[in-house]
């Protein structure tokens, strides 16, 4: 797989790194093709825009950074922690405490309301609850309001919401509790232009306020100008 790294800012020696990968490779079970990824050195508080065509490995790379898969070779260091050496349960705990993930398929709990889905990270992680600058319920209300989810939708089951509304609830869930890392897989694909811009402004404003780092996967290269670093993954031949 050919790769191209654009507008890469070399970190200063005194900058702590949010993400550092080296010689990373991954293969899906039952497949022979191996995905090789370029090294990443993303300073804390900076943001990475990840783009490329379908099949280039964008979601696979995000899954590795989220600790949902383990590489076949290479290393992943997040916030000073060697993620690739942890057990599956330890990776799950690290993700719950330190990473907000916006999944491409949302992964909302269908029998919970929009509010209950948003509050899940603070109920599953003591650290996320403690980092919330206000009571979790108030933080959830603020996030849902900023993302255009009106009060009359807060206590509806998420299956009763539109696809765009579900995507915004997934974003609110990822943002609550001020995680140090935000990993977003096509988070604006179901949003119209106004809601896309509102979401991106909120995401990056909150990240700057809390010195969080963002890895943002999108096909929409018009969004790349908002990010400190850009990484293009080209399709495998």
HELIX and SHEET records of a PDB file:
HELIX    1   1 UNK A   58  UNK A   65  1                                   8    
HELIX    2   2 UNK A   83  UNK A   85  5                                   3    
HELIX    3   3 UNK A   88  UNK A   98  1                                  11    
HELIX    4   4 UNK A  114  UNK A  124  1                                  11    
HELIX    5   5 UNK A  126  UNK A  131  1                                   6    
HELIX    6   6 UNK A  136  UNK A  146  1                                  11    
HELIX    7   7 UNK A  151  UNK A  153  5                                   3    
HELIX    8   8 UNK A  158  UNK A  160  5                                   3    
HELIX    9   9 UNK A  163  UNK A  175  1                                  13    
HELIX   10  10 UNK A  193  UNK A  210  1                                  18    
HELIX   11  11 UNK A  221  UNK A  226  5                                   6    
SHEET    1   A 6 UNK A   3  UNK A   6  0                                        
SHEET    2   A 6 UNK A 229  UNK A 233 -1                                        
SHEET    3   A 6 UNK A  47  UNK A  51  1                                        
SHEET    4   A 6 UNK A 213  UNK A 217  1                                        
SHEET    5   A 6 UNK A 181  UNK A 185  1                                        
SHEET    6   A 6 UNK A  99  UNK A 102  1                                        
SHEET    1   B 3 UNK A  35  UNK A  36  0                                        
SHEET    2   B 3 UNK A  17  UNK A  26 -1                                        
SHEET    3   B 3 UNK A  40  UNK A  43 -1                                        
SHEET    1   C 4 UNK A  35  UNK A  36  0                                        
SHEET    2   C 4 UNK A  17  UNK A  26 -1                                        
SHEET    3   C 4 UNK A  73  UNK A  78 -1                                        
SHEET    4   C 4 UNK A  81  UNK A  82 -1                                        
END                                                                             
